[in-house]
Amino acid sequence: MADNDNFAKGDYVVYPAHGVGQIEGIETASISGMEIKLYAINFEKDRMRLKIPMMKAKESGLRKLCTTSRLKDALKTLQGNARLRRTMWSRRAQEYELKINSGDPVMIAEVLRDLKRNEADSEQSYSERQIYQSAMERLAREVAIVEKTTEDKAIIRLEKLMGIDQEAKKAANDALLVEEQPMRKTKAA
């Protein structure tokens, strides 16, 4: 991982529980009579602002964006075969959440790899889709900033690496929208 000692205003950072954010500045706050310096971090996608004491930054897991070699490791992981275990879904879901919240791009890539479904495979449950989407957004945000591209382009790149057919995905999404249309009309009636 990249070292995480000194951050400056404008730096992109990764906070494990929230993903990629940008340092807005360094603020000083008086807490219990003590002056404490805080990193003010903006997570634009989540419309959230977080303040972390500078002395607790490393302990909290705050880090710089991953290096290109670490990103290559994550992308290589995406291309591997899924490692599905025969444990209860609730236990696997907990493990996946822990991996996502670790902030480690390789661990997030493992979640994506293991939850990826091809058209021939069975459908994902709602919770599987939620976890998959969460992992995809986390990894895509970091990839987008490291590679200086958009999040949407990063998602397409990640899905191509995993062997997800973009045309089939679009057709499936269109079919889903068509199925939802009659439901919406019925509710309104």
Protein Blocks (a to p, Z undefined) as FASTA:
>chain_A
ZZffbccehiacddfknopaddfbdcdddeehiacdddddddfknopacdddfklmmmno
pacdddfklmmmmmmmmmmccdddfbdfklmmmmmmmmmmnopaklmmmmmmmmpccfkl
ccddfklmmmmmmmmmmmmmmmmmmnopafklmmmmmmmmnopafklmmmmmmmmmmmmm
mmmmmmmZZ
